[in-house]
Amino acid sequence: MRSNVTRWVTAAALAAACAAASAQAQNGSLEIALKHGSKGEAQTRDQLQRLLKTYDVSRWIYTRSIIVDEQAIPFSHPVLTLSVRHVQDDELLLSTFVHEQFHWPLVQKGKETEEAIKELHGLFPTVPTAGPEGANGERSTYLHLIVCYLEWRADQQLLGELKARQVMDFWATDHYRWVYRTVLERPGEIATIVTRHGLMQTF
């Protein structure tokens, strides 16, 4: 009996190790370019590579081409671009990375995304249309209700409930403030809409 248990434990440990190695290999296959080749950009690249070896974000990677640009505000298209702002804060960089990744499947599922936005418009008839409370225009604010909700769900799985909440609370005082507050205050209603339109397939 003991030998069977030992074999089972060994096999389970081996399987777990292989799964972790596979996740690291998938995460590590990103192409990360530096816009200006600065020290800050290099540090952010190294930081991101380290984080991707620590956290399994493979299910939320939709584009593998990344640029680090010290002069940019993070954006998703046409190439996912990160800033150097969070070089001292792993959780904020990781959250920013998955946030920008989530824009990609929403573009790919354009019809479903637009239907979800219409429902969100009915739920929230008036939204801020500029920063720091809203995004860049009305549609972008509604879109970011989806993106930021998905970001929060991913953060919960990656960082745990407490740290995920701390990240979201920080964003709610930083940018897209109304969006992040609304995600925290009315998650159930947003989740229902996002799920109804098939935008939760990676959770």
C-alpha positions, -999 to +999 in steps of 0.1 A: +000+000+000+028+024+010+046+019-023+014+026-042+008+058-023+044+068-028+041+062-065+009+083-066+024+112-047+055+111-069+034+110-100+012+139-088+043+160-079+058+153-113+026+162-131+024+195-111+060+203-119+055+196-156+024+218-156+043+246-139+071+243-164+047+243-193+031+275-180+064+291-176+074+281-211+042+295-225+045+327-205+082+331-214+076+330-251+066+366-253+086+389-275+093+420-254+109+450-273+122+482-257+111+514-274+141+535-264+165+509-248+165+529-216+174+515-181+138+518-170+125+499-199+150+471-194+141+469-157+104+467-166+111+440-192+130+420-166+103+426-140+076+413-164+096+383-173+101+375-137+064+379-129+054+356-158+076+329-143+059+334-109+023+337-120+005+315-145-012+340-168-011+317-199-049+315-202-051+353-205-023+359-231-038+368-265-009+386-280+027+378-275+043+409-289+050+435-262+067+469-263+079+487-232+079+525-238+089+549-210+070+577-227+037+559-232+006+553-213-002+516-215-024+506-245-034+473-262-034+479-300-019+476-324+010+463-302+005+458-265+025+486-249+035+490-213+050+519-194+078+519-168+056+535-142+052+504-120+087+491-120+086+492-082+052+475-079+048+440-091+011+437-086+003+469-105+024+459-134+009+424-135-026+439-133-019+463-161-005+435-183-037+414-180-059+445-184-043+452-218-044+416-228-082+415-222-088+441-249-077+415-275-105+389-271-131+417-269-119+429-303-121+393-316-156+389-302-167+423-315-204+414-319-207+400-285-188+429-270-211+455-287-242+436-274-227+437-239-220+474-242-256+480-252-268+462-220-244+482-199-257+514-214-292+504-202-278+496-167-258+528-165-275+554-188-250+582-180-213+576-177-182+599-175-166+602-209-131+616-200-104+610-175-098+606-147-133+593-140-140+578-173-122+566-204-117+582-238-154+587-249-187+570-239-181+537-257-146+534-242-160+539-207-186+511-212-159+489-228-137+494-198-164+482-174-159+449-191-121+450-193-117+462-157-142+436-144-122+408-162-090+424-148-103+421-113-114+385-117-079+376-130-062+395-102-083+376-077-070+343-091-034+355-095-030+376-063-058+365-039-088+385-027-070+409-005-042+420-029-066+421-058-089+445-038-059+466-029-050+469-066-085+478-076-088+504-048-056+520-060-069+522-096-102+537-083-082+567-071-058+568-101-075+565-135-109+552-149-120+560-113-157+557-119-152+525-139-132+508-111-155+520-084-185+507-103-169+473-109-163+471-071-197+483-062-219+464-087-199+433-097-228+410-099-247+430-124-217+434-146-208+397-143-243+388-155-240+408-186-204+397-194-213+361-189-245+363-209-225+374-240-198+348-237-170+371-226-160+350-195-147+319-213-113+319-197-125+318-161 
